[in-house]
Amino acid sequence: MNTKLQVLRAALGVVALVVVGFVALIGIQFATSIHMVLNPPLGIFLVAVVLTGVVALYIISKFFSLLRLIAMGQTFTQASVVVFRRIRIATLVAAITTLGSLPAMYMWADGDDAPGLMLIGLGVAFIPFAIYAAFAVVEQVLRNAVQSQQHPVHN
């Protein structure tokens, strides 16, 4: 079990590095572009990318907290429910901040006469909403497991 937790911690560390790298690369792209004018859709896009990155790092930190609880044998406790609720709420915040990329997607799709780009942008923007829905279900299952552990049913 300890090896699996170490692998999960390492994977979360890699994901955190990818998030930081992605945000940094987008920032570098905009900072070093000579011909790019920072108009409102691009400004909103940059703010959305940074905010989503910050929220993603918060979610990763909460997953580290959840792994720590699992390592201590407190998987099905109220503490894990609280941590998972924070993860779920942060996922909703990330989903909302991701919507900030849509004005730039529309601008790029309109400028290149590529409506498919807008559909791709919509698809990517709504992935966090699907993750939020899945996390809501998992949180409810975890909540029910904690309640049934605290109040076992005797036949």
FISEKE-922955 format. One line per field, with one value per atom (N, C-alpha, C, CB): residue in three letters; atom name; z, x, y. Coordinates in steps of 0.1 Angstrom, whole numbers, always signed. Atoms other than C-alpha are relative to their C-alpha. Glycine has a CB too. Layout:
% FISEKE-922955
residuo <- (ALA, ...);
atomo <- (CA, ...);
zz <- (Z, ...);
xx <- (X, ...);
yy <- (Y, ...);
//
This chain:
% FISEKE-922955
residuo <- (MET, MET, MET, MET, ASN, ASN, ASN, ASN, THR, THR, THR, THR, LYS, LYS, LYS, LYS, LEU, LEU, LEU, LEU, GLN, GLN, GLN, GLN, VAL, VAL, VAL, VAL, LEU, LEU, LEU, LEU, ARG, ARG, ARG, ARG, ALA, ALA, ALA, ALA, ALA, ALA, ALA, ALA, LEU, LEU, LEU, LEU, GLY, GLY, GLY, GLY, VAL, VAL, VAL, VAL, VAL, VAL, VAL, VAL, ALA, ALA, ALA, ALA, LEU, LEU, LEU, LEU, VAL, VAL, VAL, VAL, VAL, VAL, VAL, VAL, VAL, VAL, VAL, VAL, GLY, GLY, GLY, GLY, PHE, PHE, PHE, PHE, VAL, VAL, VAL, VAL, ALA, ALA, ALA, ALA, LEU, LEU, LEU, LEU, ILE, ILE, ILE, ILE, GLY, GLY, GLY, GLY, ILE, ILE, ILE, ILE, GLN, GLN, GLN, GLN, PHE, PHE, PHE, PHE, ALA, ALA, ALA, ALA, THR, THR, THR, THR, SER, SER, SER, SER, ILE, ILE, ILE, ILE, HIS, HIS, HIS, HIS, MET, MET, MET, MET, VAL, VAL, VAL, VAL, LEU, LEU, LEU, LEU, ASN, ASN, ASN, ASN, PRO, PRO, PRO, PRO, PRO, PRO, PRO, PRO, LEU, LEU, LEU, LEU, GLY, GLY, GLY, GLY, ILE, ILE, ILE, ILE, PHE, PHE, PHE, PHE, LEU, LEU, LEU, LEU, VAL, VAL, VAL, VAL, ALA, ALA, ALA, ALA, VAL, VAL, VAL, VAL, VAL, VAL, VAL, VAL, LEU, LEU, LEU, LEU, THR, THR, THR, THR, GLY, GLY, GLY, GLY, VAL, VAL, VAL, VAL, VAL, VAL, VAL, VAL, ALA, ALA, ALA, ALA, LEU, LEU, LEU, LEU, TYR, TYR, TYR, TYR, ILE, ILE, ILE, ILE, ILE, ILE, ILE, ILE, SER, SER, SER, SER, LYS, LYS, LYS, LYS, PHE, PHE, PHE, PHE, PHE, PHE, PHE, PHE, SER, SER, SER, SER, LEU, LEU, LEU, LEU, LEU, LEU, LEU, LEU, ARG, ARG, ARG, ARG, LEU, LEU, LEU, LEU, ILE, ILE, ILE, ILE, ALA, ALA, ALA, ALA, MET, MET, MET, MET, GLY, GLY, GLY, GLY, GLN, GLN, GLN, GLN, THR, THR, THR, THR, PHE, PHE, PHE, PHE, THR, THR, THR, THR, GLN, GLN, GLN, GLN, ALA, ALA, ALA, ALA, SER, SER, SER, SER, VAL, VAL, VAL, VAL, VAL, VAL, VAL, VAL, VAL, VAL, VAL, VAL, PHE, PHE, PHE, PHE, ARG, ARG, ARG, ARG, ARG, ARG, ARG, ARG, ILE, ILE, ILE, ILE, ARG, ARG, ARG, ARG, ILE, ILE, ILE, ILE, ALA, ALA, ALA, ALA, THR, THR, THR, THR, LEU, LEU, LEU, LEU, VAL, VAL, VAL, VAL, ALA, ALA, ALA, ALA, ALA, ALA, ALA, ALA, ILE, ILE, ILE, ILE, THR, THR, THR, THR, THR, THR, THR, THR, LEU, LEU, LEU, LEU, GLY, GLY, GLY, GLY, SER, SER, SER, SER, LEU, LEU, LEU, LEU, PRO, PRO, PRO, PRO, ALA, ALA, ALA, ALA, MET, MET, MET, MET, TYR, TYR, TYR, TYR, MET, MET, MET, MET, TRP, TRP, TRP, TRP, ALA, ALA, ALA, ALA, ASP, ASP, ASP, ASP, GLY, GLY, GLY, GLY, ASP, ASP, ASP, ASP, ASP, ASP, ASP, ASP, ALA, ALA, ALA, ALA, PRO, PRO, PRO, PRO, GLY, GLY, GLY, GLY, LEU, LEU, LEU, LEU, MET, MET, MET, MET, LEU, LEU, LEU, LEU, ILE, ILE, ILE, ILE, GLY, GLY, GLY, GLY, LEU, LEU, LEU, LEU, GLY, GLY, GLY, GLY, VAL, VAL, VAL, VAL, ALA, ALA, ALA, ALA, PHE, PHE, PHE, PHE, ILE, ILE, ILE, ILE, PRO, PRO, PRO, PRO, PHE, PHE, PHE, PHE, ALA, ALA, ALA, ALA, ILE, ILE, ILE, ILE, TYR, TYR, TYR, TYR, ALA, ALA, ALA, ALA, ALA, ALA, ALA, ALA, PHE, PHE, PHE, PHE, ALA, ALA, ALA, ALA, VAL, VAL, VAL, VAL, VAL, VAL, VAL, VAL, GLU, GLU, GLU, GLU, GLN, GLN, GLN, GLN, VAL, VAL, VAL, VAL, LEU, LEU, LEU, LEU, ARG, ARG, ARG, ARG, ASN, ASN, ASN, ASN, ALA, ALA, ALA, ALA, VAL, VAL, VAL, VAL, GLN, GLN, GLN, GLN, SER, SER, SER, SER, GLN, GLN, GLN, GLN, GLN, GLN, GLN, GLN, HIS, HIS, HIS, HIS, PRO, PRO, PRO, PRO, VAL, VAL, VAL, VAL, HIS, HIS, HIS, HIS, ASN, ASN, ASN, ASN);
atomo <- (N, CA, C, CB, N, CA, C, CB, N, CA, C, CB, N, CA, C, CB, N, CA, C, CB, N, CA, C, CB, N, CA, C, CB, N, CA, C, CB, N, CA, C, CB, N, CA, C, CB, N, CA, C, CB, N, CA, C, CB, N, CA, C, CB, N, CA, C, CB, N, CA, C, CB, N, CA, C, CB, N, CA, C, CB, N, CA, C, CB, N, CA, C, CB, N, CA, C, CB, N, CA, C, CB, N, CA, C, CB, N, CA, C, CB, N, CA, C, CB, N, CA, C, CB, N, CA, C, CB, N, CA, C, CB, N, CA, C, CB, N, CA, C, CB, N, CA, C, CB, N, CA, C, CB, N, CA, C, CB, N, CA, C, CB, N, CA, C, CB, N, CA, C, CB, N, CA, C, CB, N, CA, C, CB, N, CA, C, CB, N, CA, C, CB, N, CA, C, CB, N, CA, C, CB, N, CA, C, CB, N, CA, C, CB, N, CA, C, CB, N, CA, C, CB, N, CA, C, CB, N, CA, C, CB, N, CA, C, CB, N, CA, C, CB, N, CA, C, CB, N, CA, C, CB, N, CA, C, CB, N, CA, C, CB, N, CA, C, CB, N, CA, C, CB, N, CA, C, CB, N, CA, C, CB, N, CA, C, CB, N, CA, C, CB, N, CA, C, CB, N, CA, C, CB, N, CA, C, CB, N, CA, C, CB, N, CA, C, CB, N, CA, C, CB, N, CA, C, CB, N, CA, C, CB, N, CA, C, CB, N, CA, C, CB, N, CA, C, CB, N, CA, C, CB, N, CA, C, CB, N, CA, C, CB, N, CA, C, CB, N, CA, C, CB, N, CA, C, CB, N, CA, C, CB, N, CA, C, CB, N, CA, C, CB, N, CA, C, CB, N, CA, C, CB, N, CA, C, CB, N, CA, C, CB, N, CA, C, CB, N, CA, C, CB, N, CA, C, CB, N, CA, C, CB, N, CA, C, CB, N, CA, C, CB, N, CA, C, CB, N, CA, C, CB, N, CA, C, CB, N, CA, C, CB, N, CA, C, CB, N, CA, C, CB, N, CA, C, CB, N, CA, C, CB, N, CA, C, CB, N, CA, C, CB, N, CA, C, CB, N, CA, C, CB, N, CA, C, CB, N, CA, C, CB, N, CA, C, CB, N, CA, C, CB, N, CA, C, CB, N, CA, C, CB, N, CA, C, CB, N, CA, C, CB, N, CA, C, CB, N, CA, C, CB, N, CA, C, CB, N, CA, C, CB, N, CA, C, CB, N, CA, C, CB, N, CA, C, CB, N, CA, C, CB, N, CA, C, CB, N, CA, C, CB, N, CA, C, CB, N, CA, C, CB, N, CA, C, CB, N, CA, C, CB, N, CA, C, CB, N, CA, C, CB, N, CA, C, CB, N, CA, C, CB, N, CA, C, CB, N, CA, C, CB, N, CA, C, CB, N, CA, C, CB, N, CA, C, CB, N, CA, C, CB, N, CA, C, CB, N, CA, C, CB, N, CA, C, CB, N, CA, C, CB, N, CA, C, CB, N, CA, C, CB, N, CA, C, CB, N, CA, C, CB, N, CA, C, CB, N, CA, C, CB, N, CA, C, CB, N, CA, C, CB, N, CA, C, CB, N, CA, C, CB, N, CA, C, CB, N, CA, C, CB, N, CA, C, CB, N, CA, C, CB, N, CA, C, CB, N, CA, C, CB, N, CA, C, CB, N, CA, C, CB);
zz <- (+0, +0, +0, +12, +0, +8, -13, +11, +13, -26, -9, -6, +8, -43, +4, +2, -4, -22, -5, +15, +5, -32, -15, +3, +14, -68, -3, -7, +2, -65, +4, +9, -4, -47, -11, +13, +11, -75, -12, -4, +11, -101, +2, -2, -3, -84, -1, +14, +2, -83, -15, +6, +14, -120, -6, -8, +5, -127, +5, +6, -4, -106, -9, +15, +9, -127, -14, -1, +13, -159, +1, -4, -1, -147, +1, +13, -1, -137, -14, +11, +13, -170, -11, -5, +9, -190, +1, +1, -2, -174, -3, +15, +3, -177, -15, +6, +14, -214, -7, -6, +6, -222, +3, +6, -3, -203, -8, +15, +8, -221, -15, +0, +14, -255, -1, -3, +1, -248, +3, +10, -4, -232, -12, +12, +10, -261, -14, +0, +14, -291, -4, +0, +5, -311, -6, -10, +7, -331, +7, -14, -7, -305, +8, +10, -7, -292, +11, -9, -12, -257, +0, +13, +0, -264, +12, -13, -12, -238, -1, +0, +0, -250, +4, -13, -3, -247, +15, -9, -14, -213, +9, +3, -7, -201, +0, -5, +2, -215, +10, -14, -9, -196, +15, -2, -14, -163, +2, +2, -2, -168, +1, -12, +0, -175, +14, -11, -13, -144, +11, +2, -11, -121, -1, -1, +1, -134, +4, -14, -5, -128, +15, -7, -14, -93, +7, +5, -5, -86, -1, -6, +2, -101, +10, -14, -10, -78, +14, +0, -13, -48, +0, +1, +0, -59, +2, -14, -1, -62, +15, -9, -15, -26, +8, +5, -7, -14, -2, -3, +3, -31, +8, -15, -9, -12, +14, +0, -13, +20, +1, +3, +0, +10, +1, -12, +0, +4, +14, -11, -14, +38, +9, +5, -8, +54, -3, -2, +4, +35, +6, -15, -6, +47, +15, -3, -15, +83, +3, +6, -2, +78, +3, +12, -2, +79, -13, +7, +13, +45, +1, -8, -2, +56, +13, -1, -12, +81, -5, +8, +3, +83, -6, +12, +5, +77, -15, +7, +15, +42, -7, -2, +6, +34, -2, +8, +1, +42, -10, +14, +10, +21, -14, +2, +13, -8, -4, -1, +3, -5, -5, +12, +5, -9, -14, +10, +13, -39, -10, -1, +9, -54, -3, +6, +2, -48, -8, +14, +8, -62, -14, +6, +14, -93, -6, +0, +6, -98, -3, +10, +2, -94, -13, +12, +12, -120, -12, +2, +12, -143, -4, +3, +3, -140, -6, +12, +6, -146, -14, +10, +13, -176, -11, -1, +9, -192, -6, +6, +5, -195, -12, +11, +13, -224, -12, +1, +12, -246, -8, +5, +9, -257, -9, +9, +8, -270, -11, +8, +9, -286, -11, +7, +10, -304, -9, +7, +8, -315, -10, +9, +8, -329, -11, +8, +9, -345, -11, +7, +9, -361, -10, +7, +8, -373, -11, +9, +9, -389, -8, +7, +7, -402, +3, -15, -4, -383, +12, +5, -10, -364, +9, -6, -7, -354, +12, -9, -12, -331, +11, -5, -11, -311, +6, -6, -6, -307, +8, -11, -8, -295, +13, -8, -12, -271, +10, -4, -8, -258, +7, -8, -6, -253, +11, -11, -10, -234, +12, -6, -11, -213, +9, -5, -8, -202, +6, -8, -7, -192, +15, -5, -14, -157, +6, +4, -5, -153, +1, -10, -1, -161, +12, -13, -12, -135, +13, -1, -12, -110, +3, -2, -2, -116, +5, -13, -5, -111, +14, -9, -14, -79, +9, +1, -8, -66, +3, -7, -3, -70, +9, -14, -9, -54, +14, -6, -14, -25, +7, -1, -6, -19, +4, -10, -3, -20, +12, -12, -12, +5, +12, -3, -11, +27, +5, -4, -4, +27, +6, -13, -6, +35, +14, -9, -13, +64, +10, +0, -8, +77, +3, -7, -2, +73, +10, -13, -9, +91, +15, -4, -13, +120, +6, +0, -4, +122, -8, -2, +7, +111, +1, +5, +0, +102, +4, -15, -5, +122, -4, +15, +4, +108, +11, -13);
xx <- (+8, +0, +9, -9, -8, +28, +7, +11, -6, +44, -10, +5, +10, +11, -2, -13, +1, +8, +12, -1, -12, +43, -1, +13, +2, +35, -10, -4, +10, +4, +5, -12, -6, +23, +10, +8, -9, +49, -8, +9, +8, +22, -6, -11, +5, +6, +11, -6, -11, +40, +3, +13, -2, +44, -11, +1, +11, +9, +2, -13, -3, +18, +10, +4, -10, +49, -5, +12, +6, +29, -9, -8, +8, +4, +8, -9, -8, +31, +7, +11, -6, +49, -9, +6, +10, +17, -3, -12, +3, +9, +12, -4, -12, +45, +2, +13, -2, +47, -10, -2, +9, +15, +4, -15, -5, +28, +12, +4, -12, +61, -4, +10, +5, +42, -5, -10, +6, +23, +10, -12, -10, +52, +10, +7, -10, +76, -5, +9, +6, +52, +1, -15, -2, +60, -12, +12, +11, +29, -14, -1, +13, +3, -4, +2, +6, -19, -9, -8, +8, -34, -13, +8, +14, -71, -7, -6, +7, -98, -2, -14, +1, -104, +13, -5, -13, -67, +3, +11, -2, -65, -8, -4, +8, -94, +5, -15, -6, -78, +12, +5, -12, -45, -4, +9, +5, -64, -6, -10, +6, -84, +10, -9, -10, -53, +7, +10, -7, -35, -9, +5, +9, -65, -3, -14, +2, -72, +12, -4, -12, -36, +1, +12, -1, -37, -10, -3, +10, -69, +4, -14, -5, -54, +10, +5, -11, -24, -7, +10, +7, -48, -7, -11, +6, -67, +11, -7, -11, -34, +4, +12, -4, -25, -10, +2, +10, -58, +0, -14, -2, -52, +12, +2, -11, -19, -5, +12, +6, -39, -8, -9, +8, -62, +9, -9, -9, -33, +6, +11, -5, -19, -10, +4, +10, -52, -1, -14, +0, -52, +12, +0, -12, -17, -1, +13, +2, -28, -12, -2, +11, -57, -13, +3, +12, -83, -8, +3, +6, -98, -15, +1, +15, -135, -3, -7, +3, -136, -6, +13, +6, -153, +11, -6, -11, -119, +2, +13, -2, -116, -12, +2, +11, -151, +2, -13, -2, -142, +10, +5, -11, -110, -6, +12, +5, -129, -11, -7, +10, -157, +8, -8, -8, -130, +6, +12, -5, -116, -12, +5, +11, -151, -3, -12, +3, -157, +10, -2, -11, -123, -1, +13, +2, -131, -11, -4, +10, -162, +5, -12, -6, -142, +9, +8, -9, -117, -9, +8, +9, -146, -5, -12, +5, -159, +11, -6, -11, -125, +4, +12, -4, -119, -9, -2, +9, -149, +6, -14, -7, -127, +8, +9, -7, -109, -9, +7, +9, -140, +0, -14, +0, -139, +13, +1, -12, -103, -2, +13, +3, -114, -9, -6, +9, -142, +7, -12, -8, -118, +8, +8, -9, -94, -8, +8, +9, -122, -5, -11, +6, -137, +11, -7, -11, -103, +5, +11, -5, -93, -11, +8, +11, -128, +0, -1, -1, -126, -10, +15, +10, -158, +3, -14, -3, -145, +9, +7, -9, -119, -9, +9, +9, -148, -6, -12, +5, -163, +11, -5, -11, -129, +1, +13, -1, -127, -12, +0, +11, -162, +2, -13, -2, -153, +10, +4, -11, -121, -6, +12, +5, -139, -10, -7, +10, -166, +5, -12, -6, -142, -1, +14, +0, -139, -14, +6, +14, -177, -3, -10, +2, -178, +8, +5, -8, -150, -7, +14, +7, -170, -12, -5, +12, -201, +5, -7, -5, -180, +5, +12, -5, -164, -12, +9, +12, -199, -5, -11, +5, -209, +9, -1, -9, -177, -1, +15, +1, -181, -12, -1, +12, -216, +2, -12, -3, -204, +9, +7, -8, -177, -7, +12, +9, -202, -8, -8, +9, -225, +9, -7, -9, -195, +3, +12, -4, -185, -12, +4, +12, -221, -3, -12, +3, -226, +11, +0, -10, -193, -2, +14, +3, -204, -12, -1, +13, -239, -2, -11, +2, -236, -14, +10, +14, -269, +2, -6, +0, -275, -13, +1, +12, -298, -5, +3);
yy <- (-12, +0, +13, +0, -12, +24, +3, -2, -2, +19, +7, -13, -6, +27, +15, -7, -14, +59, +8, +1, -7, +69, +3, -8, -2, +64, +11, -14, -10, +85, +14, -3, -13, +112, +5, -1, -4, +112, +4, -12, -4, +113, +14, -10, -13, +143, +11, +0, -9, +160, +3, -6, -2, +155, +8, -14, -8, +169, +14, -6, -14, +199, +7, +0, -5, +204, +4, -9, -2, +201, +13, -12, -12, +227, +13, -1, -12, +252, +2, -2, -1, +245, +5, -13, -5, +250, +15, -8, -14, +283, +9, +2, -7, +294, +2, -6, +0, +285, +10, -14, -9, +304, +14, -3, -13, +334, +5, +1, -3, +333, +2, -12, -2, +330, +14, -11, -13, +361, +11, +2, -10, +380, +3, -4, -2, +374, +2, -13, -2, +377, +15, -5, -14, +408, +6, +0, -5, +411, -2, -7, +3, +402, +13, -12, -11, +430, -6, +10, +5, +424, +7, +2, -5, +430, -7, -3, +5, +422, -16, +6, +14, +386, -7, -6, +6, +378, +2, +5, -3, +395, -9, +15, +9, +375, -15, +0, +14, +343, -1, -2, +1, +350, -1, +12, +1, +357, -14, +11, +13, +325, -11, -3, +11, +304, +1, +2, -1, +318, -5, +14, +4, +314, -15, +8, +15, +279, -8, -4, +6, +270, +1, +7, -1, +283, -9, +15, +9, +264, -14, +3, +14, +233, -4, -2, +2, +236, -2, +11, +1, +240, -14, +11, +14, +208, -11, -2, +10, +189, +0, +4, +0, +201, -7, +14, +7, +188, -15, +5, +14, +155, -6, -3, +4, +153, -2, +11, +1, +159, -13, +12, +12, +131, -13, -1, +12, +107, -1, +2, +1, +116, -6, +15, +6, +107, -15, +7, +14, +74, -7, -2, +6, +67, -2, +8, +1, +73, -10, +13, +9, +48, +7, -9, -7, +75, +3, +14, -2, +69, +3, -13, -2, +66, +7, -14, -8, +94, +13, +3, -13, +128, +9, +6, -8, +144, -2, -3, +2, +128, +5, -15, -6, +139, +15, -3, -15, +175, +3, +5, -2, +173, -2, -9, +2, +158, +10, -14, -10, +184, +13, +4, -11, +211, -2, +2, +3, +193, +2, -15, -1, +192, +15, -7, -14, +229, +7, +7, -6, +239, -4, -4, +4, +218, +8, -15, -9, +239, +13, +1, -13, +271, -1, +4, +2, +257, -1, -13, +1, +249, +14, -9, -13, +284, +9, +7, -8, +300, -4, +0, +5, +278, +7, -15, -6, +295, +13, +3, -12, +326, -1, +5, +2, +310, +1, -14, +0, +311, +13, -3, -11, +347, +0, +13, +1, +342, -11, -3, +11, +309, +5, -12, -6, +328, +9, +7, -10, +355, -8, +9, +8, +329, -7, -10, +7, +309, +9, -8, -10, +340, +5, +11, -5, +353, -10, +4, +11, +320, -6, -10, +6, +312, -15, +3, +14, +279, -2, -3, +2, +272, -12, -1, +12, +238, +3, -10, -4, +256, +4, +12, -3, +270, -12, +10, +12, +236, -7, -10, +6, +223, +8, +0, -8, +252, -3, +15, +3, +245, -14, +0, +13, +208, +0, -9, -1, +216, +8, +7, -8, +242, -7, +13, +7, +218, -13, -3, +11, +190, +1, -3, -1, +204, -1, +13, +2, +204, -15, +7, +14, +167, -6, -7, +5, +161, +4, +6, -5, +182, -10, +14, +9, +160, -14, -2, +13, +128, +1, -5, -2, +142, +1, +13, -1, +150, -13, +9, +14, +114, -7, -8, +7, +101, +6, +2, -6, +126, -6, +15, +5, +113, -15, +1, +14, +77, -1, -8, -1, +86, +4, +9, -5, +104, -12, +12, +12, +73, -11, -6, +10, +50, +4, -2, -5, +72, -2, +14, +2, +72, -14, +7, +14, +35, -6, -8, +5, +29, +5, +5, -6, +52, -7, +15, +6, +36, -13, +10, +12, +0, -5, -11, +5, -17, -15, +0, +14, -49, -7, +0, +8, -76, -9, -7);
//
